[in-house]
Amino acid sequence: MLWTAAVGSVVAFLIALEFLARHYGVLGPVTDQVREVVFAPKSWPLLYGCLALAAITLPWRQRFLALGAALGIDLVFLLVRWICGAQQNFGSGALWVVLACGVIAVTRRTGRDRTLLLKGVGLGLLLVAGRKAGYTWLFITSETRLMVLDQYVALADHALGSPSWVVGRLVRASGTVGFHVLEYVYIQLAGAAVLVSLYQLRNVAAEGRFPRHHLVRTFLAIGALGPAFYLLYPVVGPIYAYGADGGVWAMADLWPNTPTPTGLPQPMPFDGITPRNCMPSLHTAWATAIFIHSRQGPRWMRYGGTFWLAATLTVTLGFGYHYGADLIAGVVFTLTIEAALRAQARGWDRSATWLTGYGAVVFAGLLAAYRYLPVEMAAHPWAAGPLLLLALGSVIRLYVRTTRQWESGFVPAQRTGPAVRPGLSVPAP
């Protein structure tokens, strides 16, 4: 019943986004995904990651058959597209095989085998659908939020020392090699998530069930909830609001050489193309989720998760895509969602409620401070900056302490009945 409700909610959400996208004259997530069954996909690593997630429910022999079939179909598509002079790219074969697995699950499998394969196919397709829905969300933010709040966040960022301006100059000094390495990390975030997820789900076929909690759940929850805050708090980022990429809409060409001046902030108009996708930083949120889940893996995975988080923080600041305040909000956002999902998997108790509620309050407090107290934060950076870091550190510390208690099996003692004084008896009910 839970899976049915979840699938129904996702389908309804995608259909609503499809109609909303058509209202603005663009392809919606469903149409865009169906189109890739025949036409060249935008991201072949994502589609093969989708195939990998579906194939974890299959025995090894069937996994190799699925991969071979996907590559064979892709070669046929490449030949046909070359003859027709169409755009070339891999990935359609992987999508065909995933859809075929869904058909096989319905027509040839029964019982637990059918449920397991359908869950694998559903996870893979959800990963792709989430990416497509994200593109649609970004387009909607640019169409519906004509005023942006960059002046507020840039002013609040003075309390942190304007880190985007500092890291931006460092990235430029790193030259072409540093730029391309960071760009690859930024683009292939979903690939890193698939790698960690495959490790977590490696025993699904042998055990006949999925673990109660894994990285894909967190990724999908971040992607579903995060864009809603883009509508509430539209921000385009320093490279657009204060850099050359903003064109005539930018306040001035200041990034990354000159920090923004302090003054009274106000909403500023911006174009109808640039996504308002800064607050919170979802790239930071996803990289934080990868870091958290990589802690359960071998040493190479732990090192990889640490590198991916550090590189993602560097690129989001150094490319001018985010302010430092966005990153703090993104980390708190992720820890709150991760706490709620872990609590849902293990069962809610007082510690789970306290951790999730505290994270939500801190996240809301950060957004409110960025919006209504930026002048005071910029005027008193030596007080506001440490307070921001203290708020972030308190959420991290509470998360680590609580989850370690959960993993160790520690359950706080709870009073189960009224206290009884010596010499007194309690009548039986």
VEXDREN-2710 file (C-alpha; in Angstrom, 1 decimal):
% VEXDREN-2710
k/r/px/py/pz
1/MET/0.0/0.0/0.0
2/LEU/2.9/2.4/0.8
3/TRP/4.6/1.7/-2.5
4/THR/1.3/2.1/-4.4
5/ALA/0.6/5.5/-2.7
6/ALA/4.2/6.6/-3.4
7/VAL/3.9/5.7/-7.1
8/GLY/0.5/7.3/-7.4
9/SER/1.8/10.5/-5.9
10/VAL/4.9/10.6/-8.2
11/VAL/2.7/10.0/-11.3
12/ALA/0.3/12.7/-10.3
13/PHE/3.2/15.1/-9.7
14/LEU/4.7/14.4/-13.1
15/ILE/1.4/14.8/-14.8
16/ALA/0.8/18.1/-13.1
17/LEU/4.3/19.3/-14.1
18/GLU/3.6/18.1/-17.7
19/PHE/0.5/20.3/-17.9
20/LEU/2.2/23.2/-16.3
21/ALA/5.1/23.0/-18.8
22/ARG/2.7/22.8/-21.7
23/HIS/1.0/25.9/-20.5
24/TYR/4.3/27.7/-20.9
25/GLY/5.0/26.1/-24.3
26/VAL/7.8/23.7/-23.5
27/LEU/8.1/19.9/-23.2
28/GLY/7.2/18.5/-19.8
29/PRO/9.2/15.8/-18.0
30/VAL/7.0/12.9/-19.3
31/THR/7.1/14.0/-22.9
32/ASP/10.9/14.7/-22.7
33/GLN/11.5/11.2/-21.3
34/VAL/9.3/9.5/-23.9
35/ARG/11.1/11.4/-26.6
36/GLU/14.4/9.8/-25.6
37/VAL/13.1/6.3/-26.5
38/VAL/13.7/7.2/-30.1
39/PHE/15.7/10.5/-30.2
40/ALA/19.2/11.1/-28.9
41/PRO/19.2/11.4/-25.1
42/LYS/20.7/14.4/-23.3
43/SER/22.6/12.3/-20.7
44/TRP/23.7/8.7/-21.5
45/PRO/25.5/8.2/-18.1
46/LEU/22.2/8.9/-16.3
47/LEU/20.3/6.4/-18.5
48/TYR/22.9/3.7/-18.0
49/GLY/22.8/4.5/-14.2
50/CYS/19.1/3.9/-14.5
51/LEU/19.8/0.5/-16.1
52/ALA/22.2/-0.3/-13.3
53/LEU/19.7/0.4/-10.6
54/ALA/17.1/-1.8/-12.4
55/ALA/19.6/-4.6/-13.0
56/ILE/20.6/-5.0/-9.3
57/THR/17.5/-7.1/-8.8
58/LEU/18.7/-9.6/-11.5
59/PRO/21.2/-12.4/-11.3
60/TRP/24.7/-11.8/-12.7
61/ARG/24.0/-13.6/-16.0
62/GLN/20.9/-11.6/-16.7
63/ARG/22.8/-8.4/-15.8
64/PHE/25.3/-9.1/-18.5
65/LEU/22.6/-9.9/-21.0
66/ALA/20.8/-6.6/-20.1
67/LEU/24.0/-4.6/-20.6
68/GLY/24.8/-6.4/-23.9
69/ALA/21.2/-5.8/-25.2
70/ALA/21.4/-2.1/-24.3
71/LEU/24.8/-1.7/-26.1
72/GLY/23.5/-3.5/-29.1
73/ILE/20.4/-1.4/-29.3
74/ASP/22.4/1.7/-28.9
75/LEU/24.7/0.7/-31.8
76/VAL/21.7/0.2/-34.0
77/PHE/20.3/3.6/-33.1
78/LEU/23.7/5.2/-33.8
79/LEU/23.8/3.7/-37.2
80/VAL/20.2/4.8/-38.1
81/ARG/20.8/8.3/-36.7
82/TRP/24.0/8.5/-38.7
83/ILE/22.2/7.5/-41.9
84/CYS/19.4/10.0/-41.2
85/GLY/21.9/12.8/-40.2
86/ALA/20.3/13.1/-36.8
87/GLN/22.0/14.1/-33.5
88/GLN/24.1/11.3/-32.0
89/ASN/24.3/10.1/-28.4
90/PHE/24.2/6.9/-26.4
91/GLY/21.5/5.9/-23.8
92/SER/18.3/5.0/-25.7
93/GLY/19.3/1.3/-25.5
94/ALA/19.5/1.4/-21.7
95/LEU/16.1/3.0/-21.6
96/TRP/14.6/0.3/-23.9
97/VAL/16.1/-2.5/-21.7
98/VAL/14.7/-0.9/-18.5
99/LEU/11.2/-0.6/-20.0
100/ALA/11.6/-4.2/-21.2
101/CYS/12.4/-5.3/-17.6
102/GLY/9.2/-3.6/-16.5
103/VAL/7.2/-5.5/-19.1
104/ILE/8.9/-8.8/-18.1
105/ALA/8.1/-8.2/-14.5
106/VAL/4.4/-7.8/-15.2
107/THR/4.0/-10.6/-17.7
108/ARG/6.6/-13.2/-16.7
109/ARG/7.3/-12.8/-13.0
110/THR/5.1/-13.5/-10.0
111/GLY/5.2/-12.9/-6.3
112/ARG/8.3/-11.5/-4.7
113/ASP/10.3/-11.7/-7.9
114/ARG/7.8/-9.4/-9.7
115/THR/7.7/-6.9/-6.8
116/LEU/11.5/-6.8/-6.6
117/LEU/12.0/-6.3/-10.3
118/LEU/9.3/-3.6/-10.4
119/LYS/11.0/-1.8/-7.5
120/GLY/14.3/-1.8/-9.3
121/VAL/12.7/-0.5/-12.5
122/GLY/10.8/2.1/-10.6
123/LEU/13.9/3.4/-8.8
124/GLY/15.8/3.7/-12.1
125/LEU/13.0/5.5/-13.9
126/LEU/12.4/7.7/-10.9
127/LEU/16.1/8.8/-11.0
128/VAL/15.6/9.9/-14.6
129/ALA/12.2/11.4/-14.1
130/GLY/13.6/13.4/-11.2
131/ARG/16.2/14.9/-13.5
132/LYS/13.6/15.8/-16.1
133/ALA/11.2/17.2/-13.4
134/GLY/14.1/19.3/-12.1
135/TYR/14.6/20.9/-15.6
136/THR/10.9/21.7/-15.7
137/TRP/11.0/23.2/-12.2
138/LEU/13.9/25.4/-13.2
139/PHE/12.1/26.7/-16.2
140/ILE/9.0/27.4/-14.2
141/THR/11.1/29.5/-11.7
142/SER/12.4/31.7/-14.5
143/GLU/8.9/32.2/-15.9
144/THR/7.1/32.9/-12.6
145/ARG/9.6/34.7/-10.5
146/LEU/10.6/37.9/-12.3
147/MET/12.1/39.5/-9.2
148/VAL/15.1/37.9/-7.5
149/LEU/16.5/38.3/-4.0
150/ASP/20.3/38.2/-4.8
151/GLN/20.9/41.6/-3.1
152/TYR/19.7/40.2/0.2
153/VAL/21.8/37.0/0.0
154/ALA/24.9/38.8/-1.2
155/LEU/24.7/41.2/1.7
156/ALA/24.2/38.5/4.2
157/ASP/27.2/36.7/2.7
158/HIS/29.4/39.5/3.9
159/ALA/29.1/37.9/7.3
160/LEU/30.9/34.9/5.9
161/GLY/33.6/36.9/4.1
162/SER/31.9/36.7/0.7
163/PRO/33.3/33.2/0.0
164/SER/32.1/33.0/-3.6
165/TRP/34.4/36.0/-4.5
166/VAL/37.4/34.5/-2.7
167/VAL/37.0/31.0/-4.2
168/GLY/36.2/32.4/-7.6
169/ARG/39.6/34.0/-7.7
170/LEU/41.3/30.8/-6.6
171/VAL/39.5/28.8/-9.3
172/ARG/40.6/31.2/-11.9
173/ALA/44.2/31.0/-10.7
174/SER/44.1/27.2/-10.9
175/GLY/44.0/27.5/-14.7
176/THR/42.4/25.2/-17.3
177/VAL/43.1/21.9/-15.6
178/GLY/41.5/22.9/-12.3
179/PHE/38.5/24.3/-14.2
180/HIS/37.8/21.1/-16.2
181/VAL/38.2/18.8/-13.2
182/LEU/35.7/20.9/-11.2
183/GLU/33.4/21.1/-14.1
184/TYR/33.4/17.3/-14.5
185/VAL/32.6/16.8/-10.8
186/TYR/29.7/19.3/-11.1
187/ILE/28.2/17.6/-14.1
188/GLN/28.6/14.0/-13.0
189/LEU/27.1/14.3/-9.6
190/ALA/24.3/11.8/-10.5
191/GLY/27.0/9.3/-11.6
192/ALA/28.7/9.5/-8.2
193/ALA/25.3/8.9/-6.6
194/VAL/24.6/5.9/-8.8
195/LEU/28.1/4.4/-7.8
196/VAL/27.4/4.7/-4.1
197/SER/23.8/3.4/-4.5
198/LEU/25.0/0.4/-6.4
199/TYR/27.4/-0.4/-3.5
200/GLN/24.5/-0.1/-1.0
201/LEU/22.2/-2.2/-3.1
202/ARG/24.7/-4.8/-4.2
203/ASN/23.0/-7.6/-2.2
204/VAL/19.4/-6.9/-3.2
205/ALA/19.2/-9.9/-5.7
206/ALA/20.7/-12.3/-3.1
207/GLU/18.6/-11.1/-0.2
208/GLY/15.4/-10.7/-2.2
209/ARG/14.7/-7.2/-0.7
210/PHE/15.8/-3.6/-0.7
211/PRO/17.4/-2.1/2.4
212/ARG/15.1/0.1/4.4
213/HIS/17.1/3.2/3.6
214/HIS/19.6/4.0/0.9
215/LEU/20.9/7.0/-1.1
216/VAL/18.4/6.9/-3.9
217/ARG/15.6/7.7/-1.4
218/THR/17.5/10.8/-0.1
219/PHE/18.3/11.9/-3.6
220/LEU/14.7/11.7/-4.8
221/ALA/13.4/13.5/-1.6
222/ILE/15.9/16.4/-2.1
223/GLY/14.9/16.7/-5.7
224/ALA/11.2/16.7/-4.9
225/LEU/11.3/19.2/-2.0
226/GLY/14.1/21.5/-2.8
227/PRO/12.8/23.2/-6.0
228/ALA/9.7/24.4/-4.0
229/PHE/12.0/26.8/-2.1
230/TYR/13.2/28.2/-5.4
231/LEU/9.7/29.6/-5.8
232/LEU/9.7/31.0/-2.3
233/TYR/13.3/32.4/-2.4
234/PRO/14.3/33.1/-6.0
235/VAL/18.0/33.7/-6.4
236/VAL/20.1/33.4/-9.6
237/GLY/23.7/33.5/-8.2
238/PRO/26.6/35.9/-8.2
239/ILE/27.9/35.1/-11.7
240/TYR/24.5/36.3/-13.1
241/ALA/23.5/39.0/-10.6
242/TYR/27.0/40.5/-10.2
243/GLY/28.9/39.0/-13.2
244/ALA/29.3/39.2/-16.9
245/ASP/26.9/36.3/-17.5
246/GLY/24.0/38.4/-16.3
247/GLY/24.4/40.8/-19.2
248/VAL/22.2/43.9/-19.0
249/TRP/20.3/42.4/-16.0
250/ALA/23.3/42.3/-13.7
251/MET/23.8/45.0/-11.1
252/ALA/27.4/45.4/-12.2
253/ASP/30.3/43.3/-13.4
254/LEU/31.8/42.7/-9.9
255/TRP/32.2/38.9/-9.6
256/PRO/34.8/37.6/-8.7
257/ASN/37.1/40.6/-8.5
258/THR/35.2/43.1/-6.4
259/PRO/32.9/42.2/-3.4
260/THR/29.4/43.7/-3.5
261/PRO/28.9/47.0/-1.8
262/THR/26.9/47.2/1.4
263/GLY/23.6/49.1/1.3
264/LEU/19.9/48.7/1.5
265/PRO/18.9/45.6/-0.5
266/GLN/15.8/45.3/-2.6
267/PRO/14.3/42.8/-5.0
268/MET/15.7/43.2/-8.5
269/PRO/14.2/42.3/-11.8
270/PHE/15.9/39.6/-13.9
271/ASP/15.5/37.9/-17.3
272/GLY/12.9/35.1/-18.0
273/ILE/15.6/32.5/-18.9
274/THR/18.0/32.1/-16.0
275/PRO/16.8/29.6/-13.3
276/ARG/16.3/30.9/-9.8
277/ASN/18.0/27.8/-8.3
278/CYS/20.3/29.0/-5.6
279/MET/18.5/28.9/-2.2
280/PRO/19.2/26.3/-1.0
281/SER/22.1/24.8/-3.0
282/LEU/20.8/21.4/-4.1
283/HIS/24.2/20.5/-5.6
284/THR/25.6/20.9/-2.1
285/ALA/22.6/19.0/-0.7
286/TRP/23.2/16.0/-3.0
287/ALA/26.9/16.1/-2.5
288/THR/26.3/16.0/1.3
289/ALA/24.0/13.1/0.9
290/ILE/26.7/11.2/-1.1
291/PHE/29.2/12.0/1.6
292/ILE/27.0/10.7/4.4
293/HIS/26.2/7.4/2.6
294/SER/29.7/6.9/1.4
295/ARG/30.7/6.6/5.1
296/GLN/29.2/3.1/5.1
297/GLY/31.5/1.9/2.3
298/PRO/35.1/0.8/2.0
299/ARG/38.0/3.2/2.2
300/TRP/38.1/4.2/-1.4
301/MET/34.4/5.1/-1.3
302/ARG/34.9/7.2/1.8
303/TYR/37.7/9.1/0.2
304/GLY/35.7/9.5/-2.9
305/GLY/32.7/10.9/-1.0
306/THR/34.9/13.3/0.8
307/PHE/36.5/14.5/-2.5
308/TRP/33.2/14.8/-4.2
309/LEU/31.8/17.0/-1.4
310/ALA/34.9/19.2/-1.2
311/ALA/35.0/19.6/-5.0
312/THR/31.3/20.3/-5.2
313/LEU/31.5/23.0/-2.5
314/THR/34.5/24.5/-4.4
315/VAL/32.8/24.5/-7.8
316/THR/29.5/25.9/-6.6
317/LEU/31.4/28.9/-5.1
318/GLY/34.2/29.1/-7.6
319/PHE/32.0/29.1/-10.7
320/GLY/29.8/31.8/-9.2
321/TYR/26.7/29.6/-9.1
322/HIS/26.1/30.1/-5.4
323/TYR/26.7/32.2/-2.4
324/GLY/28.2/30.9/0.9
325/ALA/24.8/31.3/2.6
326/ASP/23.3/28.9/0.0
327/LEU/25.7/26.2/0.9
328/ILE/25.0/26.4/4.7
329/ALA/21.2/26.2/3.9
330/GLY/21.9/23.2/1.6
331/VAL/23.7/21.2/4.2
332/VAL/21.1/21.8/6.9
333/PHE/18.4/20.9/4.4
334/THR/20.0/17.6/3.6
335/LEU/20.6/16.6/7.2
336/THR/17.0/17.3/8.0
337/ILE/15.7/15.2/5.1
338/GLU/18.1/12.4/5.8
339/ALA/17.1/12.4/9.5
340/ALA/13.4/12.2/8.6
341/LEU/14.0/9.3/6.1
342/ARG/16.1/7.4/8.5
343/ALA/13.5/7.8/11.2
344/GLN/10.7/6.7/8.8
345/ALA/12.8/3.5/8.0
346/ARG/13.6/2.6/11.7
347/GLY/10.5/4.0/13.4
348/TRP/9.9/7.4/14.9
349/ASP/10.8/8.2/18.5
350/ARG/11.6/11.3/20.6
351/SER/15.2/11.6/19.3
352/ALA/14.0/11.4/15.6
353/THR/11.3/14.0/16.2
354/TRP/13.8/16.3/18.0
355/LEU/16.5/16.0/15.3
356/THR/14.1/16.5/12.4
357/GLY/12.3/19.4/14.1
358/TYR/15.5/21.1/15.1
359/GLY/16.9/20.9/11.6
360/ALA/13.7/22.3/10.1
361/VAL/13.7/25.2/12.6
362/VAL/17.3/26.0/11.8
363/PHE/16.7/25.9/8.1
364/ALA/13.6/28.2/8.4
365/GLY/15.6/30.5/10.6
366/LEU/18.4/30.7/8.1
367/LEU/16.1/31.7/5.3
368/ALA/14.4/34.3/7.5
369/ALA/17.7/35.8/8.5
370/TYR/18.9/36.0/4.9
371/ARG/15.7/37.8/4.0
372/TYR/15.0/40.1/6.9
373/LEU/18.4/40.6/8.6
374/PRO/21.0/41.0/5.9
375/VAL/21.8/44.6/6.7
376/GLU/22.5/43.7/10.4
377/MET/24.5/40.6/9.4
378/ALA/26.7/42.7/7.1
379/ALA/27.2/45.4/9.7
380/HIS/28.3/42.9/12.4
381/PRO/30.1/40.1/10.5
382/TRP/32.2/39.0/13.5
383/ALA/28.9/38.2/15.3
384/ALA/26.7/37.0/12.4
385/GLY/29.3/34.8/10.7
386/PRO/30.1/32.7/13.8
387/LEU/26.4/32.4/14.6
388/LEU/25.7/31.0/11.1
389/LEU/28.5/28.5/11.5
390/LEU/27.4/27.7/15.0
391/ALA/23.9/27.0/13.7
392/LEU/25.3/24.7/11.0
393/GLY/27.6/23.0/13.5
394/SER/24.8/22.4/16.0
395/VAL/22.7/20.5/13.4
396/ILE/25.7/18.5/12.3
397/ARG/26.6/17.6/15.9
398/LEU/23.1/16.6/16.8
399/TYR/22.8/14.5/13.6
400/VAL/26.0/12.6/14.2
401/ARG/25.3/12.0/17.9
402/THR/21.7/10.8/17.2
403/THR/22.5/8.6/14.3
404/ARG/25.4/7.0/16.1
405/GLN/22.9/6.1/18.9
406/TRP/20.6/4.6/16.4
407/GLU/23.3/2.5/14.8
408/SER/24.5/1.3/18.1
409/GLY/21.0/0.2/19.1
410/PHE/20.9/2.6/22.0
411/VAL/17.3/3.3/23.1
412/PRO/16.7/6.0/25.8
413/ALA/15.0/4.7/28.9
414/GLN/11.4/5.8/29.0
415/ARG/9.0/5.7/31.9
416/THR/6.3/3.2/31.2
417/GLY/4.0/3.8/34.1
418/PRO/3.4/6.0/37.2
419/ALA/6.1/6.1/39.8
420/VAL/5.3/4.0/42.9
421/ARG/6.4/5.0/46.4
422/PRO/7.9/2.3/48.6
423/GLY/5.3/0.5/50.7
424/LEU/2.4/1.3/48.3
425/SER/0.9/-1.1/45.8
426/VAL/-0.8/-0.3/42.6
427/PRO/-4.1/-1.9/42.1
428/ALA/-4.5/-4.2/39.1
429/PRO/-6.6/-2.8/36.3
END
